[in-house]
Amino acid sequence: MKEMQAQLELLRAQIAECERLQKTAKNQIKRDTFTRLLARYRAIAVELERAIAGMPPARGTLLGRKTKEPRPKEE
C-alpha cells in the first residue's frame, strides 16, 4: 500500500504541474492538450484513491500504525 500512496502523491504533483502548464500555455492547442491530460490524470487519481480506500489494513497494523505484539507469559 505504501507504493500506491507514493504513486498517488506523484500523480498529484503531476496534476499540479499540468495545471500550471495549462494556465501558462501560449496557444489554444497546448491549453486543450493539457486540459485533456488533466482529465485523464484526475480520473486515474480517483481510481487509485478508491483502490487504496478499499484495501484492508496491513497485518500487524491498526489504522496503518504498527502495533506491538503481546509478549508471551513466562511461567
N, C-alpha and C positions, 0 to 999 in steps of 0.2 A: 504494500500500500504506500510505502514511502516513495517508491519510484513514481507511482501515479500522482501523488501530491507534488512531487518535483516537476513532473511534466505539466501539471496544471499551472503551477507558478510560471513556468517557462512560457506556456501558451498565453497567460495573462500579460506577460511582458511583451510578447509578440503583438497582442491585440493593442496594447498601448502605443507601441511603435507604429503600427499600421494606422491607428487613428491620427497620430501626429503627421505621418506622411500624407494621409488623405487631406488633412487640413492645409498642408503647405504645397500640395501639388499645383503646378502652374497651368495645367490644362485639364479639360473635362475627361479626356480618355484616361489619364492617370487617376483622377478622382474616382471615376467609375470602376476602374480596376481595383483600387483599394477598398471601395465600398463592397464589391463582390467578395474580396478576400476577407474582409471583416465579418461578413455574414457567415462565411464558412468557418472561420476561426471561432466565432461565438457559438455556433452550433456544436462544434467539437468540444468546446469548453463545457457547455451544458451537458452533453453526453458523458463527458468524463466526470463531472460533478455528480451526476446521477449514479454512475458506476461506483464511485467512491462511497457515496451515501448508502448504497445497497450492500456494501461489503460487510461481513461480520468482523467484529474486532479481532485482532490477532491474539493468539493464545498467550497466556501469561500477562495479559494487559487488562486494565479496567479503564474504559473510556480513552484508550490509546496510551495510558500510562503504565509503566512497568509496575508489577506488584511483587511483593516478596512472597516467596514460598514459605509455608509454615515449617518450622523446624520439627524434626521427629522428636518425640518424647523419649527421654533417656530413662531407662528402668533400673 
